[in-house]
Amino acid sequence: MKVFVSIALGLLGLVVAAQAVSVPQMQQDVNAFLTKTTGPLRTSLLGDLAGDFSPTADASAYNDGGKAAQRLVQEVNDGRTLKQKNFFSLFTPKHREEALMLFEVFINCKNWDPCIRNNAAYFRSRMNEGVFTYAVYVGVIHHPVAKGVVLPPLYEITPHMFTNSEVINKAYTAKMTQTPGKFTMGYTGSQKNPEQRVAYFGEDIGMNVHHVSWHMDYPFWWQDKFGYSMDRKGELFFWVHHQLTARFDAERLSNEMNFVDELYWDRPIVEGFAPHTTYKYGGEFPARPDNTNFEDVEGVAKIRDLMIWEDRIRDAIAHGYVTASDGTTIDILNDKGIDILGDLIESSTYSVNPYYYGALHNTAHIVLGRQGDPKGKFKQPPGVMEHFETATRDPAFFRLHKYMNNIFKEFKDRLPSYSKEDFLWEGVELETIEIEGSLETFFEDFEFSIGNAVDDSQNVADVSLTAVVKRLNHKPFSFKMQVNNNKGAAAVASARIYMCPRRDANGVAFHPNSGRWGCIEMDKFYVELAPGANTVIRPAEKSTVTIPDIPSFDFMKEKTDAAVAAGADATGLEEFGRSCGIPNRLLLPKGKENGLEMVLMAFLEDGEADKADDFTIDVNSEFGGTHAHCGIRGQKVPDKRALGYPLDRSITDFRMTAAVPNFKTSLVNVYHKPSD
């Protein structure tokens, strides 16, 4: 069981009326709403619904007096909302506005039944399918009344976003001929494309879900009026994308490739990309040829805008302060600076001056997505970079985030290095850090349902339709630490474990100070140390960086229906309550047949000194799952140290860390077993 720190949940001004709807009943409702979202609601999957329900009939059902519901009903009745059977993109302002209007209806509901439940049924038949699906996901994630509800894997709800069009076409044929089908899906590109060697990482559907889920947990449009303030949102934005880039670089080393180069606005985009995917409605995802020169995107941004925003951000780093919208200056050369900078770069609603510093990240995603048709001449739909669930499929995603990563590094290098005194925890000695088990990876087949991809008909029954794709996994292993606690009393330690590439693609050893920036966070947890000698064994599957595979939608329905029939209080799906987190099986990089040399690092610190203010440590409790990259929903990040500590700042002399008894390293190798 993962171990965390607990804090009280503060939902600012949100009043939730007592309600008697059980978690299994709410789960059953969500399952019904998300089944075949492009077809009519299957009321047979639901209990009784209010047949004459009106969202505006009872204003007392909402915390805002029904204002959000009144506004949305007016938009729908006036025909101003996106029609059904059209694509949806969060990066399209009008689409996003409609999704947030529906989200505001959900988040202002005081209870599940009748408010959320009946509103979902009402608007499902009246709003665009993509708008509805997005609003349901973020509504369930953030509404406190929905705690315990598990969201099904997005790759089974919207298969078109995750599945090659060749497979989708075969599924349609199988459906119409009433022939169950299991179809093998490959990665995009061919062996002529060097990027094909690492396509298994960017195109991994579990990784895709992690990326989109993080942006649902921490949406750039979030406002505190929705219930709570998101703690260290900007810093988490930096850290989760920094780690994606570091992991991508480790995969490249595993395949004899150099680290990914950053993007330059005045140079061509070296790698092209052909998505081989289509929208359910709206045509194919646009392709981009190799060596495409950046062009202004009509109606969105000029390339010079992006360069100006970058200059202003770098100027702020050089000066050590940012200028807020009211003209005041805010010092950033401190522990809070990375959070401010992350909000600026994304840019989220938390940005202190969005007009001046722009929206570098979000605009860059749109600009990259439109380079196949920057003038809108061919009426192409948004590209893969304009959807969080598809963005990592494009190699340019990692180039873009390496570019932003380097801006963050420029800031981190402005901060003073940590001293030995910062690291030292008197009375605790970490003697060894090693691996119990073997670091061995392999590829396996994974089968998932694509039944939601095809249309329904009253005259054509459902048949089993699945896709099979190769994905990376690893053998079970554990981290093992030998620790001496010489304090004479029990102590709670904050443990951090990293794995860092030892050599570049040419076999040249990294200098420790440059190598630290490529370190992969493996785990972060609290553990109690008894007086004297301690053996700490931490299974990799418990890492606070990762999540287990979400079960199939069909399995979730079976478990839920059984729980409802039994009158149970829980569905048995509790361990899958969060989709934000790297899949367990991707904790290790692929490695090499003869071994990829890595430096294993462990650091122990006083847990009481490390914890966030007003946070109570409970090493036997679990709060929110993957807090290392995804925080704790609606609460503070458990520890107050910088994300990436103690490797986030420049370390000019690693002999200093060698003299710190609570810091230890060892050399390990990650081996890959090729498929038979």
Residue, then its C-alpha position, 0 to 999 in steps of 0.5 A: m500500500k502506498v504511503f502518504v501524508s494527510i491534510a484536511l480537504g478544503l472545498l471553498g464554499l462548496v455545499v454538498a447536500a447529504q445524499a443516499v446514492s451509493v458509489p455503485q449506483m453512481q458508478q452504474d450511472v456513469n457507465a451508462f452515460l459513457t456507453k456508446t456516447t455517439g448513440p442514444l442513451r441506453t436507459s436499460l442500463l439506468g434506474d428510473l429517470a425523471g421523464d419531465f426533468s428540466p435543468t432550470a425547474d429547481a434553482s435550490a438544487y444548485n450552489d449558484g442558484g441555477k445560474a449555470a444551468q439557465r445559461l446553458v439551457q438558453e444556449v442549447n435552446d437558441g441553437r448556439t452550441l456545437k452540433q452532434k456528429n462534429f469533432f471536439s477540441l479543448f483548444t478550440p475556444k468555443h468548444r471549450e466554452e461549451a464544455l465548461m458551461l456543462f461542467e459548471v452545471f455539474i460542479n454546482c449540483k448539491n447532490w448526485d440524484p436528482c441533480i447531476r444524474n438528470n442533468a447528465a441524461y438531459f444534456r447527453s441528448r442535446m450536446n455534442e458527444g465530445v463536449f459531453t464526455y469531457a464535461v463528465y470526466v472533469g465533473v466526476i474528477h472534481h466534484p466531491v460527491a462523486k468520490g469513489v467513482v472510477l472513470p473507464p479508460l478513455y481508449e475504450i470510450t473514444p477509440h478513434m483517438f487511440t486506434n489506427s484508422e485501418v483497425i477502425n475500418k476493419a471493426y466497421t466491416a466486422k460489425m456489419t457482417q456480425t463477425p467478432g473481430k480481434f485486430t492487430m494494431g501496429y505503430t505509425g511509420s515504418q523502419k525507414n523512420p528512426e523515430q519508429r524505434v521509440a514509437y512504443f513510448g509516445e503511442d502507448i495508450g496508457m501513457n496517452v491516458h496519463h497525459v490527458s488525465w493530468h490535464m483533467d486533474y489540473p486543467f489550465w482553465w481551472q478557477d478557484k470558484f469551482g471548489y478549491s485552489m490547486d496547490r503548486k499547479g504550475e510546479l506540477f506542470f513543470w515536473v510532470h512534463h519534465q519527467l515525460t521528456a526525461r523518460f523519452d530520452a531514456e527510451r532513446l538511449s535504450n535504442e541507441m539514439n541521442f537525447v531529443d533536441e529542442l524545438y526552434w521557431d526559426r528552424p524546420i521541424v525535422e521530424g514529420f508525422a503521419p497519425h494514421t488516425t481519423y476523427k469519428y466525425g470530421g475526417e483524418f488527423p492532418a499529417r506533417p511532412d519532414n523539415t516543415n518550416f514554421e508558418d503563422v497560423e491564421g486566426v491563432a498566432k504569429i510565430r513572432d508572438l511565440m518568440i516574444w513571449e519566450d523573450r519576456i519569460r527569459d528576461a524575467i528569469a534573468h531579472g529574477y522577478v515577473t511583472a504582474s497585471d497590476g504592474t507590481t513585481i514578484d520575486i521568483l528567485n525562491d522556492k515559489g518561483i517555479d510555480i509562478l513560472g509554470d503558470l506563466i508558461e502553460s499559461s493557466t488562469y493562475s498566470v499573474n500576467p497572461y496578457y504580457y507573458g502570453a500562453l506559450h505552451n497552449t498556443a504552441h500546441i495549436v501552432l504545431g497542430r496546424q502546420g499542415d494547413p496553417k492558412g485553413k485553406f483545406k479546412q483540415p480538422p485539428g492535429v494530434m497536438e491539439h488533443f492532450e490524449t493524442a499529443t504524445r504520439d507526435p515526436a514534435f511533442f517531446r521537442l516542444h517540451k524539451y524546449m520548455n524544459n530548457i527554459f525551466k532549467e535556465f530558471k533552476d540554474r539561477l537558484p543557489s546550489y544546495s549545501k551539505e547542511d541542506f541535505l544532512w539528516e543527523g543520526v540517519e545513515l543510508e548504507t545501501i540502495e539496491i534492487e531486489g529482483s531483476l530489472e528486465t523489460f519485455f513487450e507483451d500483447f494488450e487487448f482492448s475493446i473498440g466497440n464504442a468506435v462503431d455505430d449502433s443500429q436497432n437491426v444489428a446486434d453488438v459483437s466483440l470488437t477488440a484491438v491488440v497492440k504491443r506494449l512495454n512491461h517489466k518483471p516485478f522488482s523492489f527497491k531495497m535500502q539498508v538504513n541505520n537510525n542512530k537517533g535513539a527513537a523511531a523517526v519518519a523518513s521521506a524517501r526519494i528514489y531516482m534512476c539516472p542514465r550513466r552514459d550518452a548514446n556514444g558511451v561517454a559518461f555524463h558529468p553528474n551536474s548535467g546527468r542529474w537533469g535526465c534523472i527519472e523519478m522512481d518513487k517518493f514515499y514516507v516510511e517509519l524507521a525503528p531505532g537501530a538497523n532497518t531494512v526497507i523493501r519498497p515494491a516497484e508496483k507501489s510507486t507513487v509515480t505510477i498507477p495500475d492498468i485500468p480494467s476494461f469497461d466491460f469488466m467495470k460494468e460487470k463489477t458495478d452491476a454485481a455490487v448494485a444487485a448485492g446492495a454493496d457500498a463499494t464496487g471493488l474498483e477502488e484501486f483504480g480511482r485515479s487515471c493520472g499516473i504513468p502506467n506501472r509497466l513503464l516505470l523502467p525504460k526499455g533498456k538494452e539486451n546487454g544492459l543499459e547502465m543507470v545510476l540508482m540514487a536514494f535520498l532520505e530526509d526527516g519526514e517531519a521537516d519535509k512535510a507541508d504545513d498543516f499536514t499530518i503524516d500517516v505512513n499507513s494511509e493512502f491519499g490520492g495515489t500518484h502524488a509524486h506527479c499528480g499531487i493529491r486531488g483537492q489537497k496540498v502536495p504532501d511535502k514542501r520540498a521542490l519537486g525533483y529535490p535534491l536534484d533540481r538545482s545545480i550540484t557543482d561538486f558531487r563529492m559533497t553528496a558523497a559526504v552526506p550519509n543519508f544519500k546513496t548511489s549504486l550502479v544498475n543495468v536495465y536489460h531488455k528481453p527481445s520478443d521470441 
